[in-house]
Amino acid sequence: MRRLLLLLIIIVVALSPVYSAQGLAITYGETTYSNQAYKDTMYNYFQSHSDKDLKDANYRVITASEVNSISKNITGRNYKSSQIFSCALVDLSYSQGIKIIVDTSKVKTVTSKMYATALKSSGIENGYVVVSSPVVASGESALAGVLKSYELAVGTPIPEEAKKAATEELYVETQLVNQTGQNPDTIADLFDKTKVEVQKQNLQDPAQIKIVVINLANNMNINLSDQQAQQIAEAISNSQKAQGNLTEFKNQLQQATQEATQAQGILAQITAFLENLFNYLQGLFGQ
């Protein structure tokens, strides 16, 4: 009997990494990765927010050059290797849309809704995402890590145009929060509502999108300058133009999500079966 139980345990242990690693990825900022204490802090934080064994995840280090290649012509910022702290976890087995957890004790500017809005520009509307940093950070550079985590989890690159559009949106959002004093989620809602209306009308011309922005902002009691409305319109225009290149990534994301969800279900069934079998055998043969 003991041999049978031992064999069953060996089987589930052997199968667990195969299923639990499906669609699971973590990215470390290069500054964090090079500091063992920071790296351990991030690993422990992610593990406390995941039901998976993160030892089985796909890992990647995000460098300053990678962040700068996307952001330099948008934010005007040029990060050094010693400034990339933010880290991200992506789990595609989450099957209820998208859920984003932001460690607000460390990430002070970008909210979960702002990340969700920016990710939509890259065709991403599902998955479980956790963002954190070992030190206080704005969270803007973390988007590069989130996008790379999705690429690792899906196994397909996101077109550069889409990544740039997402970065531009997030940058404009953070600028507007600082300039208008509005709640970050209110600004994210403005972007979301504009996107919905723009997609309904199939608009790409910034001049036409700007009219939508102004009307929605007025309805939401958000006071925008002409320049701010123009910035939003141009960012969303670029997002709309990038959508045509996302077909392959969206298809692969859908497939990877289905596979990760199914794998999670199979693992849960195996675990439940073994627990029930163990309890039955204990009751049958005693302790």
Helices and strands as residue ranges (DSSP letters): H 2-20, E 24-29, H 30-33, H 36-48, G 54-56, E 58-62, H 64-71, G 81-83, E 87-91, E 98-102, H 112-120, E 127-132, H 142-154, H 160-180, H 184-201, H 206-219, H 226-242, G 243-245, H 247-285
